[in-house]
Amino acid sequence: MKDSFFRSMTWLHTWVGLLVCWLLYLIFFSGTLSFFRDEMSLWNQPEIHNIQAQSDRISAQKQQIITGFDYLNAQASNAPNWRITLPEQRVPYLTYGFAKPKEPGQRRSKFEDTQLDPNTMQPLASFRETKGGNFFYRLHFDLHYIDVITARWIVCFASLFMLIAIVSGVVIHKRIFKDMFTFRRNKGSRTWLDAHNISSVLALPFHLMITYTGLITLIFMLFPYPAETSYDKGMRDFFNDVTPRNNVTDKAQGAAPMVKVNSILDQLYTKWPNADIRRVQVSNPNMAASTITVLVSPQKAFRDQTPRLIFSGATGELVAQTDEELSAGKALYESLNSMHTGRLAEPLLRWLYFLGGIAGFVMIASGCIMWAKRLRERMKKNAHPSFGLKLVEGLNLTTLMGLPLATCAFFIANRVLSLQVAGRADKEVLAFFLTWLVVAIVALIKRDRVQWRVMAAINGLACLAVPVINALTTNGNIVSYLINKQWALFTFDALFILSGILFFIQTEKLRTAKPTTKAIKKNTSSDLKGQKA
């Protein structure tokens, strides 16, 4: 414990933030990209770029479902599961799919999907295999290559450290409103401190919300004890209680013809006249135990769990449904979850989420760099840097320059890999991690200003290469996207061009930057002490 409360909070803020800052940067980086995961998946599949949005998507859903039932009954009447995924505003195509029999050692059945143009109802050419934006979404909390439960525990503890760092940062920041408008250029650590303050304060409500709600999304993993003590079978019984389940047709035996899907849809539209259907799932089709589950968009309601109705596939009887009126506790939990995921956000709010996420990883990055620069500025002349300083500088270069470059490699791989290569989606992911590994090796060897300048230039070239390679390997480019008003694709390419320009600006700044003078060092040190005193 330090000699005063504020010094203790300063020590806590510094070390709690530093210990997990590189992991938090990865979490913020991938989570921020995830707000546009559907758009990234769309860009990764150029085969569907020319599908036109339906003029009246919701009114066409009923006929699309009826056609889907006829198609699946003809193609896979004995399949264990069917699913019909309807077009949405951000996902333009219609999908009819059925599950294949499980292979030995396989946990879940693989689906055979047929994608259709919803305007013509004609099958589309096979899509290229890709994880698209879902890779970044899963990386955000599963960290890839790590056991899922272990990864989520790691993310939980990192989020808890983040929350402590935010609260302690507010406590020690006496000039919080003044510093929100203060930025001093070319002042060494002071400049990075100003960048840290501005990015922290401007998006402080977002940082608090996204960190706290991130913990709430995994609250039952962190605190399972109330459910474990209240239910005989613990968490399993708890989730069965809060999620609509079919307990009516489970014991039915033998085959039975499927009820006409019209009768199911009539019940649905009687209950929810303005329903926007997302998906229809059928378990055990053409059996007495079959069920038909209809998932409906919550639209503007603060609900993370998709509202659903479950019908008997043999009789058409409604056997289970989502609660229409939520308890106070469940309503709070659903609201906090939906706030974190941002799935219900309209375009403007989604962009605000995105900008808040950028402020988050700018805050983390500036904190990492500021810590290393302060140690460098305090070193005596001709003194050798410590192992800790070398480690921090290496991790800074690896994370801050490696992640953008790896992201470019992921999207470039999507365009240059052969469509026939086996495990194509996994090879895109491999390109991401191999690129990141190369940057880490470079950072182990050398971490000085020259390496930062070289990596900034490489990042600039890689960012510009993404739209260029896209134009060379597909029938679209940023100009055609603008002419055809394909705004998602246009914005994707434009953001990479903008990022490339920013990296080249950074390259020039690093080339012309002057070494920090001793006077600036002394002023910086006193300024930092005054800020936290």
C-alpha positions as CSV (number, residue, x, y, z in Angstrom):
1,M,0.0,0.0,0.0
2,K,1.4,3.4,-0.9
3,D,1.5,6.4,1.4
4,S,-1.8,7.9,0.2
5,F,-5.1,6.8,-1.3
6,F,-4.4,8.5,-4.7
7,R,-0.9,7.0,-5.0
8,S,-2.4,3.6,-4.2
9,M,-5.0,4.1,-6.9
10,T,-2.3,5.3,-9.4
11,W,-0.3,2.1,-8.7
12,L,-3.4,0.0,-9.1
13,H,-4.4,1.7,-12.3
14,T,-0.9,1.3,-13.8
15,W,-0.3,-2.3,-13.0
16,V,-3.8,-3.7,-13.5
17,G,-3.9,-2.1,-16.9
18,L,-0.4,-3.1,-17.9
19,L,-0.7,-6.8,-17.0
20,V,-3.5,-7.5,-19.4
21,C,-3.3,-4.5,-21.9
22,W,-2.2,-6.6,-24.9
23,L,-4.9,-9.2,-24.4
24,L,-7.5,-6.4,-23.9
25,Y,-6.3,-4.8,-27.1
26,L,-7.0,-8.1,-28.9
27,I,-10.4,-8.3,-27.3
28,F,-11.3,-4.7,-28.1
29,F,-9.9,-5.0,-31.6
30,S,-11.8,-8.1,-32.6
31,G,-14.9,-7.0,-30.7
32,T,-15.0,-3.7,-32.5
33,L,-14.7,-5.4,-35.9
34,S,-17.5,-7.8,-34.8
35,F,-20.1,-5.0,-34.9
36,F,-19.9,-5.4,-38.7
37,R,-19.4,-9.1,-38.9
38,D,-22.3,-9.6,-41.4
39,E,-20.7,-6.9,-43.7
40,M,-17.3,-8.6,-43.5
41,S,-18.9,-12.0,-44.3
42,L,-20.7,-10.4,-47.3
43,W,-17.4,-8.9,-48.6
44,N,-15.7,-12.3,-48.1
45,Q,-18.3,-13.9,-50.4
46,P,-18.2,-12.0,-53.8
47,E,-20.5,-14.6,-55.3
48,I,-23.4,-12.9,-53.7
49,H,-22.5,-9.3,-54.2
50,N,-25.0,-8.7,-56.9
51,I,-28.1,-10.0,-55.1
52,Q,-30.6,-7.2,-54.9
53,A,-32.4,-6.4,-51.7
54,Q,-36.0,-7.5,-51.7
55,S,-38.5,-4.6,-52.0
56,D,-40.8,-6.2,-49.5
57,R,-38.8,-8.8,-47.6
58,I,-41.3,-9.6,-44.8
59,S,-44.3,-10.1,-47.0
60,A,-42.3,-12.7,-49.0
61,Q,-41.4,-14.8,-46.0
62,K,-44.5,-16.9,-45.9
63,Q,-44.1,-18.2,-49.5
64,Q,-40.4,-18.7,-49.0
65,I,-41.1,-21.0,-46.0
66,I,-43.8,-23.0,-47.8
67,T,-41.4,-23.5,-50.7
68,G,-38.7,-24.5,-48.3
69,F,-40.8,-27.2,-46.7
70,D,-41.6,-28.6,-50.1
71,Y,-38.0,-28.5,-51.2
72,L,-36.6,-30.2,-48.0
73,N,-39.3,-32.8,-47.9
74,A,-38.4,-33.8,-51.5
75,Q,-34.6,-33.6,-50.9
76,A,-34.1,-35.0,-47.4
77,S,-37.4,-36.4,-45.9
78,N,-35.4,-38.6,-43.6
79,A,-32.8,-36.1,-42.4
80,P,-32.7,-35.5,-38.6
81,N,-33.0,-31.7,-38.9
82,W,-34.1,-29.1,-41.4
83,R,-33.6,-25.4,-41.2
84,I,-34.8,-22.4,-43.3
85,T,-32.8,-19.2,-42.8
86,L,-34.6,-16.2,-44.3
87,P,-32.9,-13.1,-45.8
88,E,-32.3,-10.1,-43.5
89,Q,-31.3,-6.6,-44.2
90,R,-27.6,-7.4,-43.8
91,V,-27.7,-11.0,-45.1
92,P,-29.3,-10.9,-48.6
93,Y,-29.8,-14.6,-49.5
94,L,-32.2,-17.4,-48.6
95,T,-30.9,-20.7,-47.2
96,Y,-32.5,-24.2,-47.2
97,G,-30.5,-26.7,-45.3
98,F,-30.7,-30.3,-43.9
99,A,-28.4,-32.1,-41.4
100,K,-26.3,-35.0,-42.6
101,P,-26.0,-38.2,-40.4
102,K,-23.3,-37.8,-37.8
103,E,-19.9,-39.4,-38.5
104,P,-18.0,-41.3,-35.8
105,G,-16.6,-38.9,-33.2
106,Q,-18.5,-36.0,-34.6
107,R,-20.2,-33.8,-32.0
108,R,-22.7,-32.0,-34.3
109,S,-24.2,-32.9,-37.6
110,K,-22.9,-31.0,-40.6
111,F,-25.6,-29.2,-42.7
112,E,-26.0,-29.4,-46.5
113,D,-27.1,-25.9,-47.4
114,T,-28.6,-24.6,-50.6
115,Q,-28.5,-20.8,-51.0
116,L,-31.1,-19.1,-53.2
117,D,-31.6,-15.6,-54.6
118,P,-34.8,-14.6,-52.8
119,N,-35.9,-12.4,-55.8
120,T,-35.8,-15.2,-58.3
121,M,-35.8,-18.3,-56.0
122,Q,-33.0,-19.7,-58.2
123,P,-30.1,-21.6,-56.5
124,L,-26.9,-19.6,-56.3
125,A,-23.5,-20.8,-57.3
126,S,-21.5,-22.5,-54.4
127,F,-20.0,-19.9,-52.0
128,R,-16.4,-19.9,-51.2
129,E,-15.6,-21.4,-47.9
130,T,-14.8,-18.7,-45.3
131,K,-15.4,-17.9,-41.7
132,G,-15.9,-14.2,-42.6
133,G,-16.8,-11.8,-39.8
134,N,-17.6,-14.7,-37.5
135,F,-13.9,-15.4,-37.1
136,F,-13.4,-12.0,-35.3
137,Y,-16.7,-12.5,-33.3
138,R,-15.5,-15.8,-31.9
139,L,-11.9,-14.6,-31.5
140,H,-13.3,-11.8,-29.3
141,F,-14.2,-14.3,-26.5
142,D,-12.9,-17.7,-27.5
143,L,-9.4,-16.6,-28.5
144,H,-9.1,-19.4,-31.0
145,Y,-6.7,-22.4,-30.6
146,I,-7.6,-22.4,-26.9
147,D,-10.2,-24.6,-25.1
148,V,-13.4,-22.6,-25.1
149,I,-14.1,-22.7,-21.3
150,T,-10.4,-21.8,-20.6
151,A,-10.5,-18.9,-23.1
152,R,-13.7,-17.5,-21.6
153,W,-12.2,-17.6,-18.1
154,I,-9.2,-15.7,-19.4
155,V,-11.5,-13.1,-21.0
156,C,-13.5,-12.8,-17.8
157,F,-10.5,-12.0,-15.7
158,A,-9.1,-9.6,-18.3
159,S,-12.5,-7.8,-18.4
160,L,-12.5,-7.6,-14.6
161,F,-9.0,-6.0,-14.7
162,M,-10.3,-3.6,-17.3
163,L,-13.2,-2.6,-15.1
164,I,-10.8,-2.0,-12.2
165,A,-8.5,0.0,-14.4
166,I,-11.4,2.2,-15.6
167,V,-12.7,2.9,-12.1
168,S,-9.3,3.6,-10.7
169,G,-8.5,5.8,-13.7
170,V,-11.6,8.0,-12.9
171,V,-10.6,8.2,-9.3
172,I,-7.1,9.4,-10.0
173,H,-8.1,11.8,-12.8
174,K,-8.7,15.1,-11.1
175,R,-8.8,17.2,-14.3
176,I,-11.0,14.9,-16.2
177,F,-13.1,17.5,-18.1
178,K,-10.2,19.9,-18.8
179,D,-8.0,17.1,-20.2
180,M,-10.7,16.0,-22.5
181,F,-9.9,19.0,-24.6
182,T,-6.1,19.0,-24.1
183,F,-3.6,17.5,-26.6
184,R,0.0,18.6,-26.8
185,R,1.9,17.4,-29.9
186,N,5.6,16.3,-30.0
187,K,6.0,16.3,-26.2
188,G,7.1,12.7,-25.6
189,S,5.2,10.9,-22.9
190,R,3.0,14.0,-22.4
191,T,1.6,13.5,-25.9
192,W,0.8,9.9,-25.2
193,L,-0.8,10.8,-21.9
194,D,-3.0,13.3,-23.6
195,A,-4.0,10.7,-26.2
196,H,-4.8,8.3,-23.4
197,N,-6.8,10.8,-21.5
198,I,-8.8,12.0,-24.5
199,S,-9.7,8.5,-25.8
200,S,-10.6,7.4,-22.2
201,V,-12.8,10.4,-21.3
202,L,-14.6,10.9,-24.6
203,A,-15.9,7.3,-24.7
204,L,-15.9,6.7,-20.9
205,P,-19.7,5.7,-20.8
206,F,-19.1,3.2,-23.6
207,H,-16.0,1.8,-21.9
208,L,-17.9,1.2,-18.7
209,M,-21.0,-0.2,-20.4
210,I,-19.1,-2.6,-22.8
211,T,-16.8,-3.9,-20.0
212,Y,-19.5,-4.4,-17.4
213,T,-22.0,-6.0,-19.8
214,G,-19.2,-8.2,-21.2
215,L,-18.9,-9.7,-17.7
216,I,-22.7,-10.0,-17.5
217,T,-22.7,-12.1,-20.7
218,L,-20.7,-14.8,-18.9
219,I,-22.2,-14.2,-15.4
220,F,-23.5,-17.8,-15.1
221,M,-20.0,-19.1,-15.6
222,L,-18.6,-16.7,-13.1
223,F,-21.3,-17.1,-10.5
224,P,-23.2,-20.4,-11.0
225,Y,-23.9,-20.9,-7.3
226,P,-27.5,-19.5,-7.1
227,A,-28.6,-21.8,-9.9
228,E,-26.6,-24.8,-8.6
229,T,-28.3,-24.5,-5.2
230,S,-31.8,-23.7,-6.5
231,Y,-32.1,-26.6,-9.1
232,D,-31.6,-30.3,-8.6
233,K,-29.4,-30.6,-11.7
234,G,-27.9,-27.2,-11.4
235,M,-27.2,-25.1,-14.5
236,R,-28.9,-27.6,-16.9
237,D,-32.2,-27.4,-15.1
238,F,-31.8,-23.6,-14.8
239,F,-31.4,-23.2,-18.6
240,N,-34.2,-25.6,-19.3
241,D,-36.4,-23.5,-17.1
242,V,-35.6,-20.1,-18.7
243,T,-35.5,-21.4,-22.3
244,P,-38.7,-22.7,-24.1
245,R,-38.4,-26.5,-24.4
246,N,-40.5,-29.1,-26.0
247,N,-41.8,-31.5,-23.3
248,V,-44.9,-32.7,-25.1
249,T,-43.8,-34.7,-28.2
250,D,-40.6,-36.2,-26.8
251,K,-42.2,-39.6,-26.0
252,A,-44.1,-39.9,-29.3
253,Q,-43.1,-42.9,-31.3
254,G,-43.2,-43.8,-35.0
255,A,-43.6,-42.0,-38.2
256,A,-46.3,-39.3,-38.9
257,P,-46.8,-36.9,-41.8
258,M,-45.9,-33.3,-41.3
259,V,-48.7,-30.9,-40.6
260,K,-49.3,-28.3,-43.4
261,V,-46.9,-25.4,-42.6
262,N,-49.7,-22.9,-43.5
263,S,-51.5,-23.9,-40.2
264,I,-48.3,-23.1,-38.3
265,L,-47.8,-19.8,-39.9
266,D,-51.5,-18.8,-39.4
267,Q,-51.0,-19.3,-35.7
268,L,-47.8,-17.3,-35.7
269,Y,-49.3,-14.4,-37.5
270,T,-52.4,-14.5,-35.3
271,K,-50.2,-14.1,-32.3
272,W,-47.6,-11.8,-33.8
273,P,-49.1,-10.0,-36.8
274,N,-46.0,-8.1,-37.7
275,A,-43.5,-10.9,-37.1
276,D,-40.2,-10.7,-38.9
277,I,-39.2,-14.4,-39.1
278,R,-35.5,-15.1,-38.9
279,R,-35.4,-18.9,-39.1
280,V,-37.5,-22.0,-39.1
281,Q,-36.0,-25.2,-37.6
282,V,-37.5,-28.7,-37.8
283,S,-36.4,-31.6,-35.6
284,N,-37.2,-35.2,-36.6
285,P,-39.3,-34.3,-39.7
286,N,-42.0,-36.7,-40.7
287,M,-42.0,-38.4,-37.2
288,A,-44.6,-38.2,-34.5
289,A,-42.0,-36.6,-32.2
290,S,-41.2,-33.8,-34.8
291,T,-41.2,-30.1,-33.7
292,I,-41.2,-26.9,-35.7
293,T,-39.5,-23.9,-34.1
294,V,-40.1,-20.5,-35.5
295,L,-37.6,-17.8,-34.5
296,V,-38.7,-14.2,-34.8
297,S,-36.7,-11.0,-34.7
298,P,-37.1,-9.1,-31.5
299,Q,-36.9,-5.9,-33.6
300,K,-36.3,-2.9,-31.3
301,A,-37.0,-4.8,-28.1
302,F,-34.0,-5.1,-25.7
303,R,-33.9,-8.8,-25.8
304,D,-30.8,-10.9,-26.6
305,Q,-32.6,-14.3,-26.7
306,T,-34.6,-14.6,-30.0
307,P,-38.3,-14.9,-29.4
308,R,-39.6,-18.3,-30.6
309,L,-42.7,-20.5,-30.8
310,I,-42.4,-24.3,-30.8
311,F,-45.1,-26.4,-32.5
312,S,-45.7,-30.1,-32.8
313,G,-44.8,-31.1,-36.4
314,A,-47.4,-33.8,-36.4
315,T,-50.4,-32.0,-35.0
316,G,-49.5,-28.3,-35.3
317,E,-50.2,-27.8,-31.6
318,L,-48.3,-25.0,-29.9
319,V,-46.2,-26.8,-27.3
320,A,-43.8,-24.1,-25.9
321,Q,-43.0,-20.4,-26.4
322,T,-40.8,-17.6,-25.2
323,D,-42.2,-15.6,-22.3
324,E,-44.0,-12.6,-23.5
325,E,-43.6,-10.8,-20.2
326,L,-40.2,-11.1,-18.6
327,S,-39.5,-10.9,-14.9
328,A,-37.5,-7.9,-13.8
329,G,-34.3,-9.9,-13.4
330,K,-34.6,-11.6,-16.8
331,A,-35.5,-8.3,-18.5
332,L,-32.4,-6.7,-16.9
333,Y,-30.2,-9.6,-18.0
334,E,-31.6,-9.6,-21.6
335,S,-31.1,-5.8,-21.8
336,L,-27.5,-5.9,-20.7
337,N,-26.7,-8.7,-23.1
338,S,-28.3,-6.9,-26.0
339,M,-26.4,-3.7,-25.1
340,H,-23.1,-5.6,-25.3
341,T,-23.6,-7.4,-28.5
342,G,-25.2,-4.5,-30.3
343,R,-27.2,-6.9,-32.5
344,L,-30.3,-4.7,-32.4
345,A,-28.4,-1.5,-33.2
346,E,-29.5,0.4,-36.3
347,P,-26.7,1.7,-38.6
348,L,-26.1,5.0,-36.8
349,L,-25.9,3.3,-33.4
350,R,-23.7,0.5,-34.8
351,W,-21.3,3.2,-36.1
352,L,-21.2,4.8,-32.6
353,Y,-20.4,1.4,-31.2
354,F,-17.6,1.1,-33.7
355,L,-16.2,4.5,-32.9
356,G,-16.4,3.7,-29.2
357,G,-14.5,0.5,-29.8
358,I,-11.8,2.4,-31.7
359,A,-11.5,4.8,-28.8
360,G,-11.1,1.7,-26.5
361,F,-8.1,0.3,-28.3
362,V,-6.6,3.8,-28.8
363,M,-6.9,4.1,-25.0
364,I,-5.2,0.8,-24.4
365,A,-2.5,1.3,-27.1
366,S,-1.6,4.8,-25.8
367,G,-1.3,3.5,-22.2
368,C,1.0,0.7,-23.4
369,I,3.3,3.1,-25.3
370,M,3.2,5.7,-22.6
371,W,4.5,3.3,-20.0
372,A,7.4,2.2,-22.2
373,K,8.3,5.8,-23.2
374,R,8.3,6.9,-19.6
375,L,10.8,4.3,-18.7
376,R,13.0,5.1,-21.7
377,E,12.9,8.8,-20.8
378,R,14.0,8.1,-17.2
379,M,16.9,5.9,-18.2
380,K,20.4,7.3,-17.6
381,K,22.6,7.9,-20.6
382,N,24.3,4.8,-22.0
383,A,22.2,2.6,-19.6
384,H,20.9,-0.7,-21.0
385,P,17.1,-1.3,-21.0
386,S,15.8,-3.9,-18.5
387,F,14.2,-7.2,-19.6
388,G,10.8,-5.8,-18.5
389,L,11.2,-2.8,-20.8
390,K,12.3,-5.0,-23.7
391,L,9.3,-7.3,-23.2
392,V,6.8,-4.4,-23.0
393,E,8.3,-2.8,-26.2
394,G,8.2,-6.1,-28.0
395,L,4.6,-6.8,-27.0
396,N,3.7,-3.3,-28.1
397,L,5.1,-3.7,-31.5
398,T,3.7,-7.3,-31.9
399,T,0.2,-6.3,-30.9
400,L,-0.3,-2.8,-32.2
401,M,1.3,-3.4,-35.5
402,G,0.8,-7.1,-35.8
403,L,-3.0,-7.3,-35.4
404,P,-3.8,-4.8,-38.3
405,L,-1.3,-6.6,-40.6
406,A,-2.7,-10.0,-39.7
407,T,-6.2,-8.7,-40.4
408,C,-5.1,-7.6,-43.9
409,A,-3.6,-11.0,-44.4
410,F,-6.9,-12.7,-43.5
411,F,-8.8,-10.7,-46.1
412,I,-6.1,-11.0,-48.8
413,A,-6.0,-14.8,-48.2
414,N,-9.8,-14.8,-48.9
415,R,-9.2,-13.5,-52.4
416,V,-6.0,-15.3,-53.4
417,L,-6.5,-18.8,-52.0
418,S,-7.9,-21.3,-54.6
419,L,-11.6,-22.0,-54.2
420,Q,-10.9,-25.7,-54.4
421,V,-8.3,-25.9,-51.6
422,A,-9.3,-28.1,-48.8
423,G,-10.1,-26.5,-45.4
424,R,-10.0,-23.1,-47.1
425,A,-11.7,-21.2,-44.2
426,D,-9.1,-22.6,-41.7
427,K,-6.3,-21.5,-44.1
428,E,-7.6,-17.9,-44.0
429,V,-7.4,-18.1,-40.2
430,L,-3.9,-19.6,-40.5
431,A,-2.8,-16.7,-42.6
432,F,-3.9,-14.4,-39.9
433,F,-1.9,-16.1,-37.1
434,L,1.2,-16.8,-39.2
435,T,1.4,-13.1,-40.1
436,W,1.0,-12.1,-36.5
437,L,3.7,-14.7,-35.6
438,V,6.1,-13.1,-38.1
439,V,5.6,-9.7,-36.6
440,A,6.3,-11.2,-33.1
441,I,9.6,-12.7,-34.3
442,V,10.6,-9.3,-35.8
443,A,9.7,-7.7,-32.4
444,L,11.9,-10.2,-30.6
445,I,14.9,-9.3,-32.7
446,K,14.5,-5.5,-32.8
447,R,12.0,-3.0,-31.5
448,D,13.4,0.5,-32.1
449,R,11.9,3.4,-34.1
450,V,13.1,1.9,-37.4
451,Q,11.1,-1.3,-36.8
452,W,8.0,0.8,-36.0
453,R,8.5,2.8,-39.2
454,V,9.0,-0.3,-41.3
455,M,6.0,-2.0,-39.9
456,A,3.8,1.1,-40.3
457,A,4.8,1.2,-44.0
458,I,4.1,-2.5,-44.5
459,N,0.7,-2.0,-42.8
460,G,0.0,0.9,-45.1
461,L,0.8,-1.2,-48.2
462,A,-1.2,-4.2,-46.9
463,C,-4.3,-2.0,-46.2
464,L,-4.1,-0.6,-49.7
465,A,-3.5,-4.1,-51.1
466,V,-6.9,-5.3,-49.8
467,P,-9.2,-3.2,-52.2
468,V,-6.6,-3.5,-55.0
469,I,-6.5,-7.4,-54.9
470,N,-10.3,-7.4,-54.5
471,A,-10.6,-5.4,-57.7
472,L,-8.2,-7.7,-59.6
473,T,-9.8,-11.0,-58.5
474,T,-13.6,-10.1,-58.6
475,N,-16.0,-8.3,-60.8
476,G,-16.3,-5.4,-58.3
477,N,-14.3,-2.5,-57.0
478,I,-14.7,0.6,-54.9
479,V,-15.9,2.6,-57.9
480,S,-18.5,0.1,-59.0
481,Y,-19.7,-0.3,-55.4
482,L,-20.2,3.5,-55.3
483,I,-22.0,3.6,-58.6
484,N,-24.3,0.6,-57.7
485,K,-24.9,2.0,-54.2
486,Q,-23.5,-1.1,-52.5
487,W,-22.7,0.9,-49.4
488,A,-21.5,-2.0,-47.2
489,L,-18.9,-3.1,-49.8
490,F,-17.9,0.5,-50.6
491,T,-17.4,1.3,-46.9
492,F,-15.3,-1.8,-46.4
493,D,-12.8,-0.8,-49.2
494,A,-12.9,2.8,-48.2
495,L,-11.9,2.0,-44.6
496,F,-8.9,0.0,-45.7
497,I,-7.8,2.9,-48.0
498,L,-8.2,5.3,-45.1
499,S,-6.3,3.0,-42.8
500,G,-3.5,2.7,-45.4
501,I,-3.3,6.5,-45.6
502,L,-3.1,6.8,-41.8
503,F,-0.3,4.2,-41.6
504,F,1.7,6.1,-44.2
505,I,1.2,9.4,-42.3
506,Q,2.4,7.5,-39.2
507,T,5.5,6.3,-41.2
508,E,6.3,9.9,-42.1
509,K,5.8,11.0,-38.6
510,L,8.2,8.4,-37.3
511,R,10.8,9.3,-39.9
512,T,10.8,13.0,-39.0
513,A,10.3,12.7,-35.3
514,K,13.0,14.3,-33.2
515,P,14.5,12.6,-30.1
516,T,13.0,13.8,-26.9
517,T,15.1,16.4,-25.1
518,K,16.0,16.3,-21.4
519,A,13.9,19.4,-20.9
520,I,10.9,17.7,-22.2
521,K,11.7,14.7,-20.1
522,K,11.8,16.8,-17.0
523,N,8.6,18.6,-17.9
524,T,6.9,15.3,-18.7
525,S,7.9,13.7,-15.4
526,S,6.6,16.7,-13.4
527,D,3.4,16.9,-15.4
528,L,2.7,13.2,-14.8
529,K,3.4,13.6,-11.1
530,G,1.1,16.6,-10.9
531,Q,-1.7,14.8,-12.7
532,K,-1.7,11.9,-10.3
533,A,-0.8,13.8,-7.1
